[in-house]
Amino acid sequence: MADNSDNEYWEANLGLIKMCLVIWALVSFGFGILLRPLLKGISVGGTDLGFWFAQQGSILVFLALIFFYAWRMNALDRKFGVEE
């Protein structure tokens, strides 16, 4: 029984990690590099949106993902009874 719960916890943890990595890759690589020419016409803070994602947006999204991951892992830990 405990083995099944451990597997569910680990699968939920891996799912959360995969989701965060996909968002991070999409924002940093996708918006900052691949989609930059498409975002060139949109102005944010005096510069185009593609440049903003490449320079600041990807860092801010990465920081938000860190806090989101910590928040979700705390909830996941409480759900499976492994909180500190």
Residue frames as a rotation matrix with the C-alpha (Angstrom) as fourth column:
MET 1
0.567 0.824 0.000 0.00
0.824 -0.567 0.000 0.00
0.000 0.000 -1.000 0.00
ALA 2
0.490 -0.461 -0.740 2.78
0.109 -0.810 0.577 2.44
-0.865 -0.363 -0.347 0.87
ASP 3
-0.566 -0.730 0.384 4.55
0.451 0.115 0.885 1.58
-0.690 0.674 0.264 -2.38
ASN 4
-0.049 0.655 0.754 1.48
0.984 -0.096 0.147 2.62
0.169 0.750 -0.640 -4.38
SER 5
0.850 0.355 -0.389 1.29
0.461 -0.860 0.221 5.93
-0.256 -0.367 -0.894 -2.49
ASP 6
0.042 -0.928 -0.370 5.00
0.147 -0.361 0.921 6.51
-0.988 -0.093 0.121 -3.09
ASN 7
-0.589 -0.224 0.777 4.54
0.752 0.200 0.628 5.91
-0.296 0.954 0.051 -6.81
GLU 8
0.426 0.821 0.379 1.58
0.882 -0.471 0.029 8.31
0.203 0.322 -0.925 -6.96
TYR 9
0.714 -0.245 -0.656 3.61
0.217 -0.814 0.539 10.96
-0.666 -0.527 -0.527 -5.13
TRP 10
-0.345 -0.938 0.031 6.56
0.252 -0.061 0.966 10.51
-0.904 0.341 0.258 -7.47
GLU 11
-0.358 0.299 0.884 4.35
0.934 0.107 0.342 10.61
0.008 0.948 -0.318 -10.59
ALA 12
0.755 0.654 -0.050 2.67
0.656 -0.752 0.058 13.81
0.000 -0.076 -0.997 -9.37
ASN 13
0.398 -0.715 -0.574 6.08
0.085 -0.594 0.800 15.32
-0.913 -0.367 -0.176 -8.65
LEU 14
-0.593 -0.648 0.478 7.40
0.501 0.167 0.849 14.39
-0.630 0.743 0.226 -12.11
GLY 15
0.089 0.722 0.686 4.26
0.986 -0.161 0.042 15.76
0.141 0.673 -0.726 -13.75
LEU 16
0.862 0.191 -0.470 4.75
0.342 -0.903 0.260 19.07
-0.375 -0.385 -0.844 -11.97
ILE 17
-0.051 -0.967 -0.250 8.41
0.086 -0.254 0.963 19.20
-0.995 0.027 0.096 -12.97
LYS 18
-0.506 -0.106 0.856 7.58
0.812 0.276 0.514 18.43
-0.291 0.955 -0.054 -16.61
MET 19
0.539 0.787 0.298 4.92
0.837 -0.541 -0.084 21.15
0.095 0.295 -0.951 -16.71
CYS 20
0.720 -0.329 -0.611 7.32
0.072 -0.840 0.538 23.72
-0.690 -0.431 -0.581 -15.25
LEU 21
-0.356 -0.919 0.169 10.07
0.248 0.082 0.965 22.74
-0.901 0.385 0.199 -17.70
VAL 22
-0.196 0.366 0.910 7.72
0.980 0.105 0.168 23.01
-0.034 0.925 -0.379 -20.68
ILE 23
0.852 0.515 -0.096 6.58
0.519 -0.855 0.016 26.49
-0.074 -0.064 -0.995 -19.60
TRP 24
0.407 -0.786 -0.466 10.18
-0.018 -0.517 0.856 27.55
-0.913 -0.340 -0.224 -18.99
ALA 25
-0.521 -0.615 0.592 11.33
0.547 0.292 0.785 26.25
-0.655 0.733 0.184 -22.40
LEU 26
0.188 0.683 0.706 8.40
0.979 -0.191 -0.075 27.84
0.084 0.705 -0.705 -24.20
VAL 27
0.933 0.198 -0.301 9.00
0.262 -0.946 0.189 31.24
-0.248 -0.255 -0.935 -22.63
SER 28
0.302 -0.897 -0.323 12.80
-0.182 -0.386 0.904 31.33
-0.936 -0.215 -0.280 -22.76
PHE 29
-0.667 -0.602 0.438 13.50
0.260 0.362 0.895 29.50
-0.698 0.711 -0.085 -26.02
GLY 30
-0.148 0.712 0.686 10.18
0.978 0.208 -0.004 29.88
-0.145 0.671 -0.727 -27.80
PHE 31
0.827 0.558 -0.076 9.26
0.548 -0.829 -0.113 33.52
-0.126 0.052 -0.991 -27.09
GLY 32
0.546 -0.668 -0.505 12.81
-0.129 -0.663 0.737 34.80
-0.828 -0.338 -0.448 -26.67
ILE 33
-0.547 -0.837 -0.013 14.40
-0.208 0.121 0.971 33.15
-0.811 0.534 -0.240 -29.72
LEU 34
-0.722 0.220 0.656 12.05
0.627 0.608 0.487 31.34
-0.292 0.763 -0.577 -32.09
LEU 35
0.218 0.936 0.278 9.05
0.975 -0.221 -0.020 33.67
0.043 0.275 -0.960 -31.94
ARG 36
-0.256 -0.384 -0.887 11.01
0.537 -0.819 0.199 36.90
-0.804 -0.426 0.416 -31.56
PRO 37
-0.985 -0.110 0.134 10.41
0.172 -0.526 0.833 38.05
-0.021 0.843 0.537 -35.16
LEU 38
-0.282 0.955 0.087 6.65
0.649 0.123 0.751 37.57
0.706 0.268 -0.655 -34.70
LEU 39
0.405 0.415 -0.815 6.66
0.909 -0.278 0.310 39.54
-0.098 -0.866 -0.490 -31.44
LYS 40
-0.603 -0.792 0.092 8.69
0.797 -0.596 0.094 42.41
-0.020 0.130 0.991 -32.88
GLY 41
-0.438 0.476 0.763 5.66
0.286 -0.731 0.620 44.64
0.852 0.489 0.185 -33.54
ILE 42
0.660 0.698 -0.277 4.39
0.451 -0.073 0.889 44.57
0.601 -0.712 -0.363 -29.94
SER 43
-0.203 -0.751 0.628 5.97
-0.112 -0.620 -0.777 47.25
0.973 -0.228 0.041 -27.76
VAL 44
0.762 0.317 -0.565 6.60
0.511 0.241 0.825 46.72
0.398 -0.917 0.022 -24.03
GLY 45
0.664 -0.482 -0.571 8.49
0.416 -0.396 0.819 49.32
-0.621 -0.781 -0.062 -22.01
GLY 46
0.519 -0.439 -0.733 9.97
-0.624 -0.781 0.026 50.98
-0.584 0.444 -0.680 -25.08
THR 47
-0.660 -0.730 -0.178 11.25
-0.678 0.476 0.561 47.78
-0.325 0.491 -0.808 -26.67
ASP 48
-0.092 0.658 -0.748 9.70
-0.764 0.435 0.476 44.93
0.639 0.615 0.463 -28.63
LEU 49
0.641 0.511 0.572 8.09
-0.766 0.474 0.434 42.01
-0.050 -0.717 0.696 -26.80
GLY 50
0.850 -0.366 -0.379 10.52
0.185 0.881 -0.436 39.42
0.494 0.300 0.816 -28.20
PHE 51
-0.172 -0.943 0.284 13.51
-0.010 -0.286 -0.958 41.32
0.985 -0.167 0.040 -26.82
TRP 52
0.005 0.247 0.969 11.72
-0.927 -0.362 0.097 41.79
0.375 -0.899 0.227 -23.51
PHE 53
0.934 0.349 0.072 11.14
-0.353 0.879 0.321 38.02
0.048 -0.325 0.944 -23.20
ALA 54
0.533 -0.799 -0.278 14.76
0.377 0.518 -0.768 37.32
0.757 0.305 0.578 -24.11
GLN 55
-0.383 -0.793 0.474 16.16
-0.035 -0.500 -0.865 39.80
0.923 -0.348 0.163 -21.58
GLN 56
-0.747 0.113 0.656 13.69
-0.648 -0.346 -0.678 40.06
0.151 -0.931 0.332 -18.69
GLY 57
0.197 0.980 -0.039 10.54
-0.945 0.200 0.257 38.07
0.260 -0.013 0.966 -19.29
SER 58
0.345 -0.097 -0.934 12.15
-0.083 0.988 -0.133 34.65
0.935 0.124 0.332 -19.20
ILE 59
-0.760 -0.642 -0.107 13.89
0.091 0.057 -0.994 35.49
0.644 -0.765 0.015 -15.92
LEU 60
-0.589 0.612 0.528 10.66
-0.808 -0.453 -0.377 36.73
0.008 -0.649 0.761 -14.34
VAL 61
0.465 0.750 -0.471 8.76
-0.735 0.623 0.268 33.66
0.494 0.221 0.841 -15.53
PHE 62
-0.100 -0.594 -0.798 11.55
0.124 0.789 -0.602 31.44
0.987 -0.159 -0.005 -14.18
LEU 63
-0.928 -0.224 0.297 11.30
-0.231 -0.279 -0.932 33.12
0.292 -0.934 0.207 -10.76
ALA 64
-0.112 0.968 0.225 7.51
-0.993 -0.117 0.010 32.76
0.036 -0.222 0.974 -10.81
LEU 65
0.404 0.219 -0.888 7.92
-0.393 0.918 0.048 29.06
0.826 0.330 0.457 -11.66
ILE 66
-0.653 -0.686 -0.319 10.21
0.060 0.374 -0.926 28.58
0.755 -0.624 -0.203 -8.66
PHE 67
-0.798 0.406 0.445 7.58
-0.585 -0.348 -0.732 30.00
-0.142 -0.845 0.515 -6.29
PHE 68
0.223 0.907 -0.357 4.78
-0.947 0.289 0.142 28.08
0.232 0.307 0.923 -8.05
TYR 69
0.033 -0.290 -0.957 6.75
-0.156 0.944 -0.291 24.81
0.987 0.159 -0.014 -7.77
ALA 70
-0.914 -0.406 -0.003 7.42
-0.038 0.093 -0.995 25.38
0.405 -0.909 -0.100 -4.07
TRP 71
-0.467 0.826 0.317 3.75
-0.863 -0.347 -0.367 26.19
-0.193 -0.445 0.875 -3.43
ARG 72
0.405 0.645 -0.647 2.49
-0.788 0.606 0.111 23.13
0.464 0.465 0.754 -5.35
MET 73
-0.275 -0.567 -0.777 5.07
-0.020 0.811 -0.585 20.80
0.961 -0.145 -0.234 -3.74
ASN 74
-0.917 0.019 0.399 3.98
-0.396 -0.162 -0.904 21.96
0.047 -0.987 0.156 -0.28
ALA 75
0.045 0.998 0.046 0.39
-0.985 0.052 -0.166 21.12
-0.168 -0.038 0.985 -1.21
LEU 76
0.348 0.014 -0.937 1.50
-0.498 0.850 -0.172 17.79
0.794 0.527 0.303 -2.66
ASP 77
-0.716 -0.665 -0.211 3.50
-0.117 0.413 -0.903 17.00
0.688 -0.622 -0.374 0.47
ARG 78
-0.646 0.559 0.520 0.46
-0.708 -0.185 -0.681 17.72
-0.284 -0.809 0.515 2.66
LYS 79
0.308 0.820 -0.483 -1.75
-0.933 0.360 0.016 15.57
0.187 0.446 0.875 0.43
PHE 80
0.381 -0.232 -0.895 0.54
-0.138 0.943 -0.303 12.56
0.914 0.239 0.327 0.77
GLY 81
0.990 0.139 0.027 1.45
-0.041 0.097 0.994 13.21
0.136 -0.985 0.102 4.42
VAL 82
0.359 -0.928 -0.102 5.17
0.919 0.370 -0.138 13.84
0.166 -0.044 0.985 3.94
GLU 83
0.625 -0.109 0.773 5.33
0.020 -0.988 -0.155 17.51
0.781 0.113 -0.615 4.93
GLU 84
-0.422 -0.877 -0.229 8.04
0.385 0.055 -0.921 18.73
0.821 -0.477 0.314 7.25
